[in-house]
Amino acid sequence: MKNIETERLILREWTLKDVPDQVEGLGNFETAKNLTVPFPYTEENSVAYITKHLKNTPASYAFAVQLKGTNKVIGGTSLDFRDGQYNGGIWLNEAYTGKGYGTEVWIARAKFAFEVLKEKEIVCGYFEFNNRSKHMQEKIGHKTVGKQTNFCPALNKEVAEVLTTLKKEDFYAAMQSPKLKPVYDKIKV
């Protein structure tokens, strides 16, 4: 499968060489508290995940997020086909947040879903306290559709999760923003 490229990132299939970077990112409490990954996140967890996702399939697309010009993986994103729809999210190593990488990944993921997979809608969610994810999803056109509870291993408790959908037309409307259009235009899927 070909890579997805943004201005500064490459979204590509995982390899076992990515284990240290994945453990570094997901082993951080500030990252893990926003996800449903095991915590503490170990090398064994990473090997199991990556081994399962070495090749992308129509049932599950999992991408390592690599900084261009380096071998450094700074996050991951996925789209899993469940209940007739693609859903999933992104994560970034805490050391790389606040630099606009998340915007590039969110937009690249949606562009892939709509232009390559030909989906009309994707679903996502975020833990109620995760304001970064809330803001990002709203910025690119996600709409809230409900709530549920989900277990967060890092917090060792059930937490409220806000459920969202992103419709193709809402995404393309959001991409007309003067701040987002240049990001969108530089993404190759």
C-alpha positions, -999 to +999 in steps of 0.1 A: +000+000+000+013+035-008+020+060+018+000+091+026+021+123+027+015+156+043+038+186+042+059+173+072+047+137+077+045+103+062+016+080+072+028+044+064+023+008+075+038-002+108+070-022+110+086-039+140+114-013+139+087+011+152+083-007+186+106+017+206+089+048+192+054+034+198+063+024+234+078+059+240+046+076+228+019+053+242+039+046+274+034+083+284+005+088+308-005+121+293-011+103+259-025+071+273-051+087+295-069+098+263-070+063+248-081+027+255-046+012+251-031-009+278-012+010+305+016+009+312+022+003+275+050-023+271+072-036+243+050-068+243+019-046+238+036-029+209+049-061+192+014-076+194-003-045+179+023-040+152+024-077+143-014-076+139-012-045+117+019-051+095-003-049+064-033-027+059-065-044+048-101-031+040-110-042+075-083-023+093-060+005+082-033+014+108-007+040+100+025+049+118+030+087+117+066+094+107+084+127+105+096+133+070+134+131+066+138+109+097+128+075+109+111+089+140+075+077+145+056+104+165+022+088+165-004+066+149-038+067+133-063+041+123-096+034+105-113+001+114-144-012+097-170-021+123-208-021+122-208-010+086-186+021+091-150+031+095-140+045+129-108+052+147-087+080+158-052+093+162-026+097+189+006+117+190+036+114+213+032+141+239+066+157+229+051+164+195+018+180+204+010+216+199+030+218+166+002+213+141+011+177+134-023+166+147-041+188+122-021+172+094-029+137+106-066+143+112-070+158+077-049+131+060-069+104+076-102+119+066-090+126+030-079+090+027-113+078+040-133+100+016-111+100-015-095+065-015-120+044+005-149+064-010-167+066+023-195+091+029-191+092+067-166+081+094-171+079+131-149+088+160-150+099+196-130+114+224-130+112+262-151+141+276-120+158+292-099+156+261-103+192+249-076+189+222-094+161+205-127+179+209-113+211+193-096+192+165-127+172+156-149+202+156-124+222+135-124+196+107-162+191+107-171+164+131-205+166+148-215+151+182-240+123+179-240+108+214-222+096+245-212+063+260-188+051+287-155+034+279-128+019+301-096+039+302-067+016+314-044+045+322-070+060+345-082+025+356-119+036+354-149+040+331-150+075+315-175+094+294-168+093+257-183+117+233-192+101+200-188+120+167-193+115+130-176+133+101-197+135+069-179+140+037-197+172+029-190+187+064-153+178+060-150+195+026-169+226+039-143+228+068-115+224+043-124+258+028-111+275+059-081+297+051-061+279+078-070+243+068-071+245+029-033+249+026-028+218+048-054+198+028-039+209-005-005+195+004-017+160+014-011+132-011-033+101-007 
